[in-house]
Amino acid sequence: MKINYLPWKPLLLTIAVLSACGKKSADPDPAPPSTPPTVSIEDVALFEGNTASQQFSVSVSLSRNAEKEVSVKWSTAEGTAKAGGDFTAVDNATLVFAPGEKTKSVTVVVSGDDIREPDETFSIQLSSPSNATLSRSTATVSIKNDDSKIVINNAGYDAATTYVGKTLVWSDECDGPAVDIQSWTFQNGDGCPNICGWGNNELEYYRPENLTFQEGKMLIEAKKESLGGRAYTSSKIIGAGKNAFKYGRIDIRAILPKGKGFWPAFWLLPEGNKFGNWPTSGEIDIMELVGNEPGKVLGTVHYGPGPGSIHTSGTYTLPGSKTFNDEFHVFSLEWEEDTIRWYVDDQLFYTVTKTMVAPQTYPFNEDFFFIVNFAVGGNWPGSPDATSVFPQWLIVDYIRLYQ
């Protein structure tokens, strides 16, 4: 059999092979440009310290190592912390990441002292990135308080130390270092299970730790902190069974807190409940303040057949925009048989007599005892809101009883 060779077929095969080889050796398609890394700054919370200044380091990071030099601008912005007083302002500084770096930090200078004050915040803001994009551009810097001393302005009214026909029979000069257990007992908790919220739906949990002494003053501190199922803590002392008395002049020198939801009080309850449970045996409020009206105090008596009380009260308002938080004032009660009078800085502002209470039983000619407390929230003052600054203090210089 004769085989015919076709010389052109090997030639076609060779061309095909060469063509295929040529495609494999060609340059690959160029890779797309790499995506720039992102820049993020982290929040930080550090203690203020007692030195004149200290440095807070705030972390700034890239999503991956920089291939090129990356830069970003940063500036501080005031919050509750103020530039020049609480920290040193920075405006439009530059932070640079060298190729291969991923994490850097910026440093801010914070002013320290030994004064107790609320925790404060300011922010650091990133802007104008180069060879990167912003992911998280704002960080909150929290300056946490670690001090126990507060600034006490001793200015204000001071009561007389003698009264014609009267003698000082008992006093608490608030010199500390602890509560006088011969005169006071702490009433702790939230009133549960018997009277949760102390009958007023109050929001605080009372505990001894919130009462301290400084510079001859007694301080009751209201804090925003969770304890015993309550969102706030404070302190309350009562004189039941220890300092009951009937009639006399009472002088209490104090600075009061201010802010929505704050409710400090100096008041008296009956030692013996001669006429029955509250309110039939009476309540005498020497001073109450609702914190969102910081320039006004009330003097009140509660009485009546129950279950709710009948009450009558008078108010005293400071002139202009002054508040009872600005300086010390003296809250006084003159209590006599069948008559009670209220004073602020020795200015009479209200009187209650037995005749005014009639036809109800007048229960105020019996022994009563002192109570000092700082409530938070409740039916009357309402709850704290975003304008309420914590912590707040009720500062008492002295409590004096003359008879």
SELO-227043 format. One record per residue (C-alpha): residue number from 1; x, y, z. Coordinates in steps of 0.2 Angstrom, whole numbers, plus 5000, padded with zeros to 4 digits. Example, Ala and Ser with C-alpha at 12.3 -4.5 7.8 and 13.67 -1.06 7.14 Angstrom:
SELO-227043
NODE     k      x      y      z
NODE     1   5062   4978   5039
NODE     2   5068   4995   5036
//
This chain:
SELO-227043
NODE     k      x      y      z
NODE     1   5000   5000   5000
NODE     2   5006   5017   4995
NODE     3   5006   5030   5009
NODE     4   5006   5048   5004
NODE     5   5014   5060   5016
NODE     6   5008   5078   5017
NODE     7   5022   5088   5022
NODE     8   5012   5103   5026
NODE     9   5003   5095   5042
NODE    10   5019   5095   5052
NODE    11   5022   5113   5048
NODE    12   5004   5117   5054
NODE    13   5008   5107   5070
NODE    14   5024   5116   5073
NODE    15   5015   5133   5070
NODE    16   5002   5129   5083
NODE    17   5014   5123   5096
NODE    18   5025   5139   5094
NODE    19   5009   5149   5095
NODE    20   5004   5141   5111
NODE    21   5021   5144   5118
NODE    22   5021   5162   5114
NODE    23   5005   5164   5124
NODE    24   5013   5157   5140
NODE    25   5028   5168   5139
NODE    26   5018   5184   5137
NODE    27   5017   5197   5152
NODE    28   5003   5194   5164
NODE    29   4989   5207   5166
NODE    30   4995   5221   5178
NODE    31   4988   5219   5196
NODE    32   4976   5233   5201
NODE    33   4983   5246   5212
NODE    34   4983   5241   5231
NODE    35   4969   5248   5242
NODE    36   4976   5261   5254
NODE    37   4976   5256   5272
NODE    38   4963   5263   5284
NODE    39   4967   5273   5300
NODE    40   4959   5271   5317
NODE    41   4961   5279   5334
NODE    42   4956   5271   5350
NODE    43   4947   5278   5365
NODE    44   4957   5279   5381
NODE    45   4952   5281   5400
NODE    46   4966   5285   5412
NODE    47   4967   5292   5430
NODE    48   4971   5310   5431
NODE    49   4984   5309   5445
NODE    50   4990   5321   5457
NODE    51   5005   5328   5448
NODE    52   5004   5345   5439
NODE    53   5004   5336   5422
NODE    54   5005   5319   5415
NODE    55   5005   5312   5398
NODE    56   4990   5301   5391
NODE    57   4995   5290   5376
NODE    58   4982   5287   5363
NODE    59   4984   5273   5350
NODE    60   4982   5276   5332
NODE    61   4983   5261   5320
NODE    62   4983   5256   5302
NODE    63   4973   5241   5295
NODE    64   4989   5234   5288
NODE    65   5007   5239   5287
NODE    66   5010   5254   5277
NODE    67   5018   5252   5260
NODE    68   5021   5270   5258
NODE    69   5023   5284   5271
NODE    70   5006   5288   5278
NODE    71   5002   5304   5287
NODE    72   4987   5311   5296
NODE    73   4983   5327   5305
NODE    74   4976   5327   5323
NODE    75   4968   5340   5335
NODE    76   4960   5340   5352
NODE    77   4942   5346   5355
NODE    78   4934   5351   5372
NODE    79   4921   5341   5380
NODE    80   4917   5342   5398
NODE    81   4936   5344   5400
NODE    82   4942   5361   5395
NODE    83   4958   5366   5386
NODE    84   4970   5376   5397
NODE    85   4963   5369   5413
NODE    86   4961   5351   5411
NODE    87   4972   5347   5396
NODE    88   4984   5355   5384
NODE    89   4976   5359   5367
NODE    90   4984   5352   5351
NODE    91   4979   5359   5334
NODE    92   4983   5351   5317
NODE    93   4998   5341   5322
NODE    94   5005   5328   5311
NODE    95   5007   5309   5314
NODE    96   5018   5300   5302
NODE    97   5018   5281   5299
NODE    98   5035   5275   5290
NODE    99   5033   5261   5277
NODE   100   5031   5245   5287
NODE   101   5023   5253   5302
NODE   102   5006   5248   5308
NODE   103   5004   5256   5325
NODE   104   5008   5273   5332
NODE   105   5002   5284   5346
NODE   106   4999   5302   5350
NODE   107   5002   5310   5367
NODE   108   4991   5323   5376
NODE   109   4996   5332   5392
NODE   110   4983   5331   5406
NODE   111   4983   5343   5421
NODE   112   4983   5334   5438
NODE   113   4978   5339   5455
NODE   114   4972   5332   5472
NODE   115   4954   5339   5470
NODE   116   4939   5328   5469
NODE   117   4929   5332   5453
NODE   118   4918   5322   5441
NODE   119   4926   5312   5427
NODE   120   4929   5322   5412
NODE   121   4931   5319   5393
NODE   122   4938   5328   5378
NODE   123   4941   5321   5360
NODE   124   4955   5318   5348
NODE   125   4950   5320   5330
NODE   126   4959   5314   5314
NODE   127   4959   5323   5298
NODE   128   4967   5325   5281
NODE   129   4975   5307   5279
NODE   130   4989   5305   5265
NODE   131   4990   5287   5257
NODE   132   4977   5281   5268
NODE   133   4958   5283   5272
NODE   134   4950   5286   5289
NODE   135   4940   5272   5297
NODE   136   4938   5278   5315
NODE   137   4942   5297   5316
NODE   138   4937   5302   5333
NODE   139   4943   5295   5350
NODE   140   4936   5300   5367
NODE   141   4949   5303   5381
NODE   142   4941   5300   5398
NODE   143   4950   5309   5413
NODE   144   4945   5298   5428
NODE   145   4945   5306   5445
NODE   146   4956   5298   5458
NODE   147   4955   5311   5472
NODE   148   4945   5312   5488
NODE   149   4947   5331   5492
NODE   150   4934   5343   5485
NODE   151   4935   5362   5485
NODE   152   4925   5370   5499
NODE   153   4921   5388   5498
NODE   154   4919   5393   5517
NODE   155   4911   5410   5512
NODE   156   4893   5413   5516
NODE   157   4882   5416   5531
NODE   158   4887   5411   5549
NODE   159   4875   5410   5563
NODE   160   4876   5418   5580
NODE   161   4884   5407   5594
NODE   162   4873   5414   5608
NODE   163   4854   5418   5609
NODE   164   4846   5427   5623
NODE   165   4838   5416   5635
NODE   166   4844   5400   5626
NODE   167   4859   5388   5630
NODE   168   4868   5377   5617
NODE   169   4862   5359   5623
NODE   170   4868   5348   5609
NODE   171   4878   5350   5593
NODE   172   4887   5341   5579
NODE   173   4902   5352   5573
NODE   174   4906   5339   5559
NODE   175   4924   5338   5564
NODE   176   4925   5320   5560
NODE   177   4935   5309   5557
NODE   178   4919   5298   5559
NODE   179   4901   5300   5562
NODE   180   4897   5302   5581
NODE   181   4889   5286   5585
NODE   182   4882   5293   5601
NODE   183   4871   5304   5591
NODE   184   4868   5295   5574
NODE   185   4864   5279   5565
NODE   186   4866   5275   5547
NODE   187   4850   5270   5538
NODE   188   4856   5260   5524
NODE   189   4849   5252   5508
NODE   190   4834   5257   5498
NODE   191   4820   5254   5510
NODE   192   4815   5237   5503
NODE   193   4807   5225   5506
NODE   194   4796   5235   5518
NODE   195   4795   5253   5509
NODE   196   4805   5251   5493
NODE   197   4811   5268   5488
NODE   198   4807   5275   5505
NODE   199   4789   5278   5500
NODE   200   4794   5291   5487
NODE   201   4801   5279   5473
NODE   202   4818   5286   5476
NODE   203   4833   5279   5465
NODE   204   4847   5279   5478
NODE   205   4855   5266   5488
NODE   206   4861   5273   5505
NODE   207   4877   5267   5512
NODE   208   4890   5274   5525
NODE   209   4904   5275   5512
NODE   210   4896   5290   5504
NODE   211   4898   5301   5520
NODE   212   4915   5308   5524
NODE   213   4924   5323   5533
NODE   214   4935   5336   5526
NODE   215   4941   5352   5534
NODE   216   4929   5352   5548
NODE   217   4914   5348   5537
NODE   218   4903   5333   5534
NODE   219   4901   5328   5516
NODE   220   4887   5317   5509
NODE   221   4891   5312   5491
NODE   222   4878   5306   5478
NODE   223   4887   5295   5465
NODE   224   4881   5288   5449
NODE   225   4885   5270   5452
NODE   226   4875   5254   5453
NODE   227   4872   5245   5470
NODE   228   4859   5234   5476
NODE   229   4849   5236   5461
NODE   230   4849   5255   5461
NODE   231   4858   5267   5449
NODE   232   4864   5279   5462
NODE   233   4872   5279   5480
NODE   234   4871   5292   5494
NODE   235   4870   5292   5513
NODE   236   4858   5295   5527
NODE   237   4860   5297   5545
NODE   238   4846   5297   5558
NODE   239   4845   5301   5577
NODE   240   4831   5289   5582
NODE   241   4834   5283   5600
NODE   242   4849   5295   5602
NODE   243   4845   5313   5600
NODE   244   4827   5315   5602
NODE   245   4821   5332   5609
NODE   246   4806   5344   5610
NODE   247   4807   5363   5606
NODE   248   4822   5374   5604
NODE   249   4831   5383   5590
NODE   250   4840   5373   5577
NODE   251   4854   5381   5566
NODE   252   4861   5371   5552
NODE   253   4875   5378   5541
NODE   254   4877   5370   5524
NODE   255   4880   5371   5505
NODE   256   4867   5362   5495
NODE   257   4869   5352   5479
NODE   258   4861   5357   5462
NODE   259   4854   5348   5447
NODE   260   4839   5339   5442
NODE   261   4835   5324   5453
NODE   262   4844   5330   5468
NODE   263   4834   5331   5484
NODE   264   4844   5335   5501
NODE   265   4835   5337   5517
NODE   266   4836   5341   5535
NODE   267   4821   5335   5544
NODE   268   4813   5328   5560
NODE   269   4802   5313   5564
NODE   270   4793   5309   5580
NODE   271   4802   5298   5592
NODE   272   4786   5289   5599
NODE   273   4772   5290   5586
NODE   274   4760   5295   5600
NODE   275   4746   5298   5587
NODE   276   4749   5283   5576
NODE   277   4760   5280   5561
NODE   278   4765   5293   5548
NODE   279   4758   5305   5545
NODE   280   4747   5306   5560
NODE   281   4762   5309   5572
NODE   282   4769   5322   5561
NODE   283   4785   5327   5551
NODE   284   4794   5343   5552
NODE   285   4805   5347   5537
NODE   286   4818   5360   5542
NODE   287   4825   5362   5524
NODE   288   4821   5353   5508
NODE   289   4828   5358   5491
NODE   290   4823   5351   5473
NODE   291   4839   5352   5464
NODE   292   4832   5359   5447
NODE   293   4827   5375   5458
NODE   294   4844   5378   5466
NODE   295   4839   5395   5473
NODE   296   4824   5390   5482
NODE   297   4821   5380   5498
NODE   298   4805   5374   5507
NODE   299   4800   5372   5526
NODE   300   4786   5360   5528
NODE   301   4775   5351   5541
NODE   302   4766   5335   5537
NODE   303   4751   5329   5547
NODE   304   4733   5322   5545
NODE   305   4723   5306   5547
NODE   306   4732   5297   5533
NODE   307   4735   5287   5523
NODE   308   4742   5302   5513
NODE   309   4748   5317   5522
NODE   310   4741   5335   5524
NODE   311   4755   5347   5522
NODE   312   4758   5365   5523
NODE   313   4774   5374   5518
NODE   314   4783   5390   5514
NODE   315   4797   5394   5502
NODE   316   4812   5405   5503
NODE   317   4821   5411   5486
NODE   318   4838   5419   5485
NODE   319   4838   5435   5475
NODE   320   4843   5435   5456
NODE   321   4852   5420   5450
NODE   322   4860   5415   5466
NODE   323   4860   5397   5472
NODE   324   4862   5388   5488
NODE   325   4876   5379   5480
NODE   326   4887   5395   5479
NODE   327   4891   5397   5497
NODE   328   4886   5392   5515
NODE   329   4868   5397   5521
NODE   330   4861   5394   5538
NODE   331   4844   5385   5539
NODE   332   4835   5388   5556
NODE   333   4820   5382   5565
NODE   334   4812   5390   5580
NODE   335   4801   5377   5588
NODE   336   4790   5382   5603
NODE   337   4774   5375   5610
NODE   338   4760   5376   5596
NODE   339   4771   5387   5585
NODE   340   4785   5383   5572
NODE   341   4795   5396   5563
NODE   342   4807   5394   5548
NODE   343   4822   5405   5544
NODE   344   4836   5406   5531
NODE   345   4851   5417   5536
NODE   346   4840   5423   5551
NODE   347   4827   5429   5540
NODE   348   4809   5423   5544
NODE   349   4800   5416   5529
NODE   350   4786   5405   5536
NODE   351   4776   5401   5552
NODE   352   4764   5387   5557
NODE   353   4753   5387   5572
NODE   354   4741   5374   5580
NODE   355   4727   5385   5574
NODE   356   4732   5383   5556
NODE   357   4732   5364   5558
NODE   358   4715   5363   5566
NODE   359   4703   5353   5565
NODE   360   4717   5340   5563
NODE   361   4727   5334   5577
NODE   362   4742   5345   5580
NODE   363   4756   5332   5583
NODE   364   4771   5344   5585
NODE   365   4772   5346   5604
NODE   366   4781   5329   5606
NODE   367   4799   5323   5605
NODE   368   4806   5322   5588
NODE   369   4823   5316   5581
NODE   370   4835   5323   5567
NODE   371   4837   5316   5550
NODE   372   4850   5321   5537
NODE   373   4850   5314   5520
NODE   374   4853   5317   5501
NODE   375   4840   5308   5490
NODE   376   4842   5305   5472
NODE   377   4826   5304   5461
NODE   378   4809   5301   5467
NODE   379   4791   5307   5464
NODE   380   4795   5325   5468
NODE   381   4812   5329   5461
NODE   382   4810   5318   5447
NODE   383   4825   5308   5439
NODE   384   4842   5315   5435
NODE   385   4844   5318   5417
NODE   386   4858   5323   5405
NODE   387   4861   5339   5413
NODE   388   4863   5332   5431
NODE   389   4882   5332   5435
NODE   390   4889   5318   5446
NODE   391   4895   5317   5459
NODE   392   4886   5330   5470
NODE   393   4889   5334   5488
NODE   394   4878   5340   5503
NODE   395   4891   5349   5514
NODE   396   4887   5352   5532
NODE   397   4897   5363   5543
NODE   398   4887   5361   5559
NODE   399   4870   5357   5567
NODE   400   4866   5366   5584
NODE   401   4852   5365   5596
NODE   402   4848   5379   5608
NODE   403   4835   5378   5622
//
